[in-house]
């Protein structure tokens, strides 16, 4: 007897054959119809039991959440809702689930409730769909880079440098928190710590990836990053995954070309390979938005939004052009923006980014040449000495999804920038060495994986697109 995943069984439909499937019970109706799901697809397989042929004690164990192996003959279904079903001849109960204690009963649960049950929420349709899409997206990212001549590298998770200069980092130490060693001045003596210096969890693998790009040509990272920002919002996580390609001999234009091609490619992959899950998530989103006021609803349905990214040329404009458009826009003049645009140099918020994408250009947008003052130290200074060769890719419904730049390859300019940002040059001696020994133009960008999963699935809260969200005051599981 052949054992099938439910996805394969429904695709192959070997009518008349003896088949075996394992899964978890979604529902058991009339002591006769078991809806079984194994996570391989949204769809359940209906297993029809002749209850007179089975022991009553066995049937009592078949409750929502129980794990079963069922075997029998695959036949055409007599009822509505499915094409095929299994006429069950044998049932083995792998594990029971007490009906009054199992929390994921067949009814509507709020996302907040399910976050408290993060270890079981993947058994719901919404979360199984999201996590299958997440897996497909991760595969697409690796496929894209591997097919385009990039080498995958693992950058350190424990680091002594702060790539963003933001200072919001998680400290890594083995010292006794009650009684850490002190120096003569009474300060904590990190020379006695495990690494002999102050170390943290990484906020980005970019700087280390740059060093490898300057030897391998084109590299990418795909790893966990950590930010100790006390941001309790639907857009922030303390632990998230980042994709960061770095390319030697790439200027800003080639960086923008790559970002556009990459993001279209991975979106197309999901459209082609996750049709069933995307249709389900689109319907879920439409139902959810019915309760929202019109102005808070999505401009377009989920699948159409993904096609919008794939089928449109990304509009490229400078930050200066964007500021002019925003300053003269209706929402700005009528004081509809929460953060009014008054002058050049303002840090754009997602409301501004979304206006440019959804209302003004009606296409994804790449903004470039930002004011140096609002961007990181490693971005290449333009000849005007006011702007840097930075770029952000803006998407509908989300705003910025990719941030990148041409990196500063000139030693003296980089040293000056490090000084202006109050960063200790000694900490970055190795980074500066890249500019001392065979420096060259190079560029790269970063894509927050969870932001991309959020965009592709239409989920409103970033905590619902990662298996176990890490947020302020929450490290459960």
C-alpha positions as CSV (number, residue, x, y, z in Angstrom):
1,X,0.0,0.0,0.0
2,X,1.4,3.4,-1.1
3,X,1.7,6.2,1.5
4,X,0.9,9.6,0.1
5,X,1.0,13.2,1.2
6,X,-2.5,14.7,0.8
7,X,-1.2,17.2,-1.8
8,X,0.2,14.3,-4.0
9,X,-2.9,12.1,-3.4
10,X,-5.3,14.9,-4.6
11,X,-3.1,15.6,-7.6
12,X,-2.6,12.0,-8.7
13,X,-6.0,10.7,-7.7
14,X,-5.2,7.0,-8.2
15,X,-8.9,5.9,-8.1
16,X,-9.5,2.3,-7.0
17,X,-6.1,2.0,-5.4
18,X,-5.3,1.2,-1.8
19,X,-3.7,4.3,-0.2
20,X,-2.4,5.4,3.1
21,X,-2.3,9.0,4.5
22,X,-1.2,10.5,7.8
23,X,-2.4,13.8,9.2
24,X,-4.3,15.7,11.9
25,X,-8.0,15.7,12.3
26,X,-9.7,18.9,11.3
27,X,-13.2,17.7,12.0
28,X,-15.1,14.4,12.6
29,X,-18.7,14.6,11.6
30,X,-21.6,12.2,12.3
31,X,-19.2,9.6,13.5
32,X,-18.5,9.0,9.8
33,X,-16.6,11.8,8.0
34,X,-13.0,12.6,9.0
35,X,-11.4,15.7,7.4
36,X,-7.7,15.0,7.6
37,X,-4.9,17.5,6.8
38,X,-1.1,17.0,6.8
39,X,0.1,20.5,6.1
40,X,1.1,19.8,2.5
41,X,-1.9,21.6,1.1
42,X,-4.8,23.8,2.3
43,X,-7.2,21.1,1.1
44,X,-8.3,18.2,3.4
45,X,-8.9,14.6,2.4
46,X,-12.2,13.2,3.4
47,X,-12.0,9.8,5.0
48,X,-15.3,8.0,5.2
49,X,-15.7,5.6,8.1
50,X,-18.3,2.8,8.4
51,X,-18.7,3.2,12.1
52,X,-20.3,-0.2,12.5
53,X,-17.0,-1.8,11.4
54,X,-14.9,0.0,14.0
55,X,-14.4,-0.3,17.7
56,X,-16.4,2.4,19.6
57,X,-13.4,3.2,21.8
58,X,-11.2,3.9,18.8
59,X,-13.8,6.2,17.3
60,X,-13.9,8.2,20.6
61,X,-10.3,9.0,20.1
62,X,-10.9,10.7,16.8
63,X,-11.2,14.3,17.8
64,X,-10.0,17.6,16.3
65,X,-6.2,17.8,16.6
66,X,-5.7,14.0,16.9
67,X,-3.0,12.5,14.7
68,X,-4.1,9.6,12.6
69,X,-2.9,7.1,9.9
70,X,-5.8,6.1,7.7
71,X,-5.7,3.5,4.9
72,X,-8.3,2.3,2.5
73,X,-9.5,2.7,-1.1
74,X,-9.5,6.0,-3.0
75,X,-13.0,6.4,-4.6
76,X,-14.9,9.2,-6.3
77,X,-16.8,11.3,-3.7
78,X,-20.5,11.0,-3.4
79,X,-20.9,14.3,-1.6
80,X,-20.1,17.9,-2.5
81,X,-16.9,19.7,-1.7
82,X,-14.4,17.1,-2.8
83,X,-13.7,15.0,-5.9
84,X,-12.3,12.0,-4.2
85,X,-12.4,10.4,-0.7
86,X,-10.9,7.4,1.1
87,X,-13.2,4.5,2.0
88,X,-11.5,3.7,5.3
89,X,-10.5,0.2,6.1
90,X,-8.0,0.8,8.9
91,X,-7.3,3.6,11.4
92,X,-4.2,4.0,13.6
93,X,-4.2,6.8,16.2
94,X,-0.7,8.2,16.5
95,X,-1.8,10.6,19.2
96,X,-5.0,11.9,20.8
97,X,-6.1,15.5,21.5
98,X,-8.5,16.2,24.4
99,X,-11.5,18.0,22.8
100,X,-11.9,20.4,25.8
101,X,-8.2,21.2,26.1
102,X,-7.0,21.4,22.4
103,X,-7.2,25.1,21.7
104,X,-7.4,25.1,17.8
105,X,-11.0,24.0,17.5
106,X,-12.8,24.4,14.1
107,X,-14.0,28.0,14.7
108,X,-12.7,31.5,14.0
109,X,-9.8,32.5,16.2
110,X,-8.3,36.0,16.4
111,X,-4.7,36.5,15.3
112,X,-3.9,37.8,18.8
113,X,-5.2,34.5,20.4
114,X,-3.2,32.5,17.9
115,X,0.0,34.4,18.7
116,X,-0.4,33.0,22.2
117,X,-0.6,29.5,20.7
118,X,2.3,30.0,18.3
119,X,3.3,26.3,18.7
120,X,0.0,25.2,17.3
121,X,-1.1,28.0,15.0
122,X,0.5,26.4,12.0
123,X,-2.4,23.9,12.0
124,X,-4.8,26.6,11.0
125,X,-5.4,27.3,7.3
126,X,-4.1,30.9,7.5
127,X,-0.8,30.0,9.1
128,X,-0.1,26.9,7.1
129,X,-0.7,29.0,3.9
130,X,1.6,31.8,5.2
131,X,4.4,29.3,6.1
132,X,4.2,27.4,2.8
133,X,4.5,30.8,1.0
134,X,7.4,31.8,3.3
135,X,9.2,28.5,2.4
136,X,8.7,29.0,-1.3
137,X,10.0,32.6,-1.1
138,X,13.1,31.5,0.7
139,X,13.7,28.8,-2.0
140,X,13.2,31.5,-4.7
141,X,15.7,33.8,-3.2
142,X,18.4,31.2,-3.1
143,X,17.5,30.0,-6.6
144,X,17.7,33.6,-8.0
145,X,21.2,34.3,-6.6
146,X,22.6,30.8,-7.4
147,X,21.4,31.2,-11.0
148,X,22.9,34.7,-11.3
149,X,26.5,33.8,-10.2
150,X,26.4,34.8,-6.5
151,X,28.1,32.9,-3.7
152,X,26.1,32.3,-0.5
153,X,28.1,33.3,2.6
154,X,27.4,33.1,6.3
155,X,28.2,36.3,8.1
156,X,28.9,36.3,11.9
157,X,25.9,36.5,14.2
158,X,28.1,37.6,17.1
159,X,30.0,40.8,16.2
160,X,32.0,43.6,17.7
161,X,30.8,46.2,15.1
162,X,27.6,48.1,14.7
163,X,27.0,48.2,10.9
164,X,24.2,50.8,11.1
165,X,25.7,53.0,13.7
166,X,22.3,52.9,15.4
167,X,23.5,51.4,18.7
168,X,20.4,49.4,19.3
169,X,22.1,46.1,19.8
170,X,21.7,43.0,22.1
171,X,24.8,42.5,24.2
172,X,26.5,39.0,24.2
173,X,28.3,38.2,27.4
174,X,29.2,35.3,29.8
175,X,29.9,37.7,32.7
176,X,28.1,37.4,36.0
177,X,25.3,40.0,35.8
178,X,25.3,40.3,39.6
179,X,29.0,40.9,39.9
180,X,30.8,41.8,36.6
181,X,34.6,42.4,36.8
182,X,35.5,46.2,37.0
183,X,38.6,48.1,35.9
184,X,40.4,50.8,38.1
185,X,37.8,53.4,37.0
186,X,34.9,51.2,38.1
187,X,33.7,50.5,34.6
188,X,32.8,47.0,33.4
189,X,36.1,45.3,32.3
190,X,35.2,43.6,29.0
191,X,38.7,42.3,28.6
192,X,37.7,39.7,31.1
193,X,34.6,38.7,29.0
194,X,34.5,35.6,26.8
195,X,35.7,37.4,23.6
196,X,37.9,39.9,25.5
197,X,35.9,42.8,24.2
198,X,32.3,44.1,24.1
199,X,30.3,42.0,21.6
200,X,26.7,42.0,20.3
201,X,24.2,40.2,18.1
202,X,24.5,41.5,14.6
203,X,22.2,44.1,13.1
204,X,23.4,43.3,9.6
205,X,25.8,41.1,7.7
206,X,26.6,43.9,5.2
207,X,30.0,45.0,6.3
208,X,31.4,41.4,6.4
209,X,29.6,40.6,3.1
210,X,31.4,43.6,1.5
211,X,34.8,42.1,2.4
212,X,33.8,38.8,0.6
213,X,32.4,40.6,-2.5
214,X,35.9,42.2,-2.8
215,X,37.3,38.8,-3.3
216,X,34.5,36.6,-4.7
217,X,32.9,39.3,-6.9
218,X,29.2,38.7,-6.0
219,X,28.0,37.3,-2.7
220,X,24.8,37.3,-0.7
221,X,23.8,36.6,2.9
222,X,20.5,35.2,4.2
223,X,20.6,35.1,7.9
224,X,19.1,36.3,11.2
225,X,19.6,39.8,12.4
226,X,18.7,41.5,15.7
227,X,17.6,45.0,16.7
228,X,17.0,46.0,20.3
229,X,14.6,48.8,19.3
230,X,11.8,49.1,21.8
231,X,9.2,49.3,18.9
232,X,6.0,47.5,19.7
233,X,4.5,47.9,16.2
234,X,3.0,45.7,13.5
235,X,6.2,46.4,11.3
236,X,9.0,45.6,13.8
237,X,10.6,42.5,15.2
238,X,13.6,42.2,17.5
239,X,14.8,39.1,15.5
240,X,14.3,38.9,11.8
241,X,15.9,37.5,8.6
242,X,17.8,39.7,6.1
243,X,18.9,39.1,2.5
244,X,21.9,41.2,1.7
245,X,23.7,40.9,-1.7
246,X,27.0,42.7,-2.2
247,X,28.6,43.1,-5.7
248,X,32.1,44.3,-6.6
249,X,32.3,46.7,-9.6
250,X,28.6,47.6,-9.4
251,X,27.6,51.3,-9.5
252,X,24.2,52.6,-8.2
253,X,22.4,52.0,-11.5
254,X,23.4,48.4,-11.7
255,X,22.4,48.0,-8.1
256,X,18.9,49.4,-8.9
257,X,18.7,47.1,-12.0
258,X,19.5,44.0,-9.8
259,X,17.1,45.0,-7.0
260,X,14.2,45.4,-9.5
261,X,15.0,42.2,-11.4
262,X,15.4,40.2,-8.1
263,X,12.2,41.3,-6.5
264,X,10.2,40.7,-9.7
265,X,11.7,37.3,-10.1
266,X,10.9,36.1,-6.6
267,X,7.4,37.6,-6.7
268,X,6.8,35.8,-10.0
269,X,8.0,32.5,-8.5
270,X,5.4,32.7,-5.7
271,X,2.7,33.6,-8.2
272,X,3.6,30.6,-10.3
273,X,4.0,28.1,-7.4
274,X,1.7,29.1,-4.6
275,X,-1.6,29.8,-6.5
276,X,-3.9,27.9,-4.1
277,X,-2.4,29.5,-0.9
278,X,-2.4,33.0,-2.5
279,X,-6.1,32.7,-3.5
280,X,-7.0,31.6,0.0
281,X,-5.0,34.5,1.6
282,X,-6.5,37.0,-0.9
283,X,-10.1,35.9,0.2
284,X,-9.0,36.1,3.8
285,X,-7.8,39.6,3.3
286,X,-11.0,40.7,1.5
287,X,-13.1,39.3,4.4
288,X,-10.9,41.0,7.0
289,X,-11.0,44.4,5.3
290,X,-14.8,44.5,5.1
291,X,-14.9,45.7,8.7
292,X,-12.4,48.6,7.9
293,X,-13.3,52.0,6.7
294,X,-12.9,52.5,2.9
295,X,-9.7,54.6,3.1
296,X,-7.9,51.9,5.2
297,X,-8.6,49.1,2.7
298,X,-6.1,47.8,0.1
299,X,-6.0,49.6,-3.2
300,X,-6.1,46.3,-5.0
301,X,-6.6,42.5,-4.2
302,X,-3.6,40.6,-3.2
303,X,-2.8,38.7,-6.4
304,X,-3.4,41.8,-8.5
305,X,-0.9,43.7,-6.2
306,X,1.8,41.0,-6.8
307,X,1.1,41.2,-10.6
308,X,1.4,45.0,-10.3
309,X,5.0,44.6,-9.1
310,X,5.9,41.9,-11.7
311,X,4.3,43.7,-14.7
312,X,5.3,47.4,-14.0
313,X,8.6,49.1,-14.7
314,X,9.8,50.6,-11.5
315,X,9.8,54.4,-11.7
316,X,13.2,55.9,-10.7
317,X,13.3,59.4,-9.3
318,X,15.7,61.3,-7.0
319,X,14.9,62.1,-3.4
320,X,14.9,65.8,-4.5
321,X,12.2,65.1,-7.1
322,X,10.2,63.1,-4.6
323,X,10.3,66.0,-2.1
324,X,9.0,68.4,-4.7
325,X,6.1,66.1,-5.7
326,X,5.2,65.5,-2.0
327,X,5.5,69.2,-1.0
328,X,3.1,70.2,-3.8
329,X,0.7,67.2,-3.3
330,X,-2.9,67.6,-2.3
331,X,-2.6,65.6,1.0
332,X,0.4,67.8,2.0
333,X,-1.3,71.1,1.2
334,X,-4.5,70.0,2.9
335,X,-2.5,68.8,5.9
336,X,-3.6,65.2,5.5
337,X,-0.2,63.7,6.0
338,X,0.6,62.8,9.6
339,X,4.2,64.1,9.0
340,X,3.9,67.1,6.7
341,X,6.7,67.7,4.2
342,X,8.1,71.2,4.7
343,X,11.6,71.1,3.4
344,X,14.4,69.2,1.7
345,X,16.1,66.9,4.2
346,X,13.0,65.4,5.7
347,X,13.1,61.6,6.4
348,X,10.3,60.1,4.4
349,X,7.7,58.0,6.2
350,X,5.7,55.1,4.8
351,X,2.7,57.4,4.2
352,X,4.8,59.5,1.8
353,X,6.3,56.4,0.1
354,X,2.9,54.9,-0.4
355,X,1.5,58.1,-1.9
356,X,4.3,58.1,-4.5
357,X,3.6,54.4,-5.4
358,X,-0.1,54.1,-5.1
359,X,-1.5,57.6,-6.0
360,X,1.1,59.5,-8.0
361,X,3.1,57.1,-10.2
362,X,0.8,54.0,-9.8
363,X,3.9,51.8,-10.1
364,X,6.7,50.6,-7.8
365,X,9.2,53.4,-7.2
366,X,13.0,53.5,-6.6
367,X,14.1,56.7,-4.9
368,X,17.8,57.5,-5.0
369,X,20.4,60.2,-4.1
370,X,19.2,60.8,-0.5
371,X,20.6,63.5,1.9
372,X,23.8,62.3,3.5
373,X,22.6,63.4,6.9
374,X,19.8,60.8,7.1
375,X,21.7,57.9,5.7
376,X,24.5,55.5,7.0
377,X,28.2,56.3,7.1
378,X,29.2,53.7,4.4
379,X,27.1,55.2,1.5
380,X,29.1,56.9,-1.3
381,X,29.1,60.7,-1.2
382,X,28.0,62.4,-4.4
383,X,30.0,65.2,-5.9
384,X,27.5,67.8,-4.5
385,X,28.7,66.6,-1.0
386,X,25.1,66.9,0.2
387,X,23.7,63.6,-1.1
388,X,24.8,60.0,-1.1
389,X,24.2,57.2,-3.7
390,X,21.5,55.5,-1.7
391,X,18.4,53.9,-3.1
392,X,15.1,52.6,-1.6
393,X,12.6,50.4,-3.4
394,X,9.0,51.3,-2.6
395,X,6.0,49.0,-2.9
396,X,2.2,49.4,-2.7
397,X,0.7,48.9,0.7
398,X,4.1,48.7,2.5
399,X,6.4,51.6,1.5
400,X,10.1,50.8,1.6
401,X,10.9,47.1,1.1
402,X,14.6,47.3,0.0
403,X,17.3,49.7,1.1
404,X,20.7,49.9,-0.5
405,X,23.5,52.0,-1.8
406,X,26.8,52.3,-3.7
407,X,29.4,51.9,-0.9
408,X,32.0,54.5,-0.3
409,X,35.2,53.1,-1.8
410,X,37.5,56.1,-1.2
411,X,39.6,55.7,2.0
412,X,39.9,59.4,3.0
413,X,36.2,60.1,2.4
414,X,35.2,57.0,4.4
415,X,37.5,58.0,7.3
416,X,35.9,61.4,7.4
417,X,32.4,59.9,7.4
418,X,33.3,57.6,10.3
419,X,34.6,60.6,12.2
420,X,31.4,62.6,11.6
421,X,29.3,59.6,12.8
422,X,31.4,59.3,16.0
423,X,32.4,55.8,15.2
424,X,35.7,54.5,16.6
425,X,38.0,54.0,13.6
426,X,39.9,51.3,15.4
427,X,36.8,49.1,15.5
428,X,36.6,49.2,11.7
429,X,40.3,48.8,10.8
430,X,39.5,45.7,8.7
431,X,36.7,47.5,6.8
432,X,39.1,50.4,6.0
433,X,41.7,47.8,4.8
434,X,39.3,47.1,1.9
435,X,39.9,50.6,0.7
436,X,43.7,50.4,1.3
437,X,44.2,47.2,-0.7
438,X,42.6,47.0,-4.1
439,X,39.6,49.2,-3.6
440,X,36.9,49.4,-6.3
441,X,33.4,50.6,-6.8
442,X,30.9,48.2,-5.2
443,X,27.3,48.2,-4.2
444,X,24.6,46.2,-2.3
445,X,21.2,46.2,-0.7
446,X,19.2,44.7,2.0
447,X,15.7,43.1,1.9
448,X,14.0,42.3,5.2
449,X,12.6,38.8,4.6
450,X,9.6,39.2,6.9
451,X,8.6,42.5,5.2
452,X,8.6,40.6,1.9
453,X,6.6,37.7,3.3
454,X,4.2,40.2,4.7
455,X,3.8,41.9,1.3
456,X,3.3,38.6,-0.6
457,X,0.8,37.1,1.9
458,X,-1.1,40.3,2.7
459,X,-0.8,39.7,6.5
460,X,-1.2,43.0,8.4
461,X,1.2,42.2,11.2
462,X,4.8,41.1,10.8
463,X,4.4,38.9,13.9
464,X,2.2,36.6,11.8
465,X,4.8,35.8,9.1
466,X,7.5,34.4,11.3
467,X,7.1,31.1,13.3
468,X,8.0,32.6,16.7
469,X,8.0,36.4,16.8
470,X,10.5,38.1,19.2
471,X,9.2,41.5,20.3
472,X,9.6,43.8,23.4
473,X,8.5,41.8,26.5
474,X,8.0,38.7,24.5
475,X,10.4,35.7,24.1
476,X,7.9,32.9,24.7
477,X,8.5,29.5,23.1
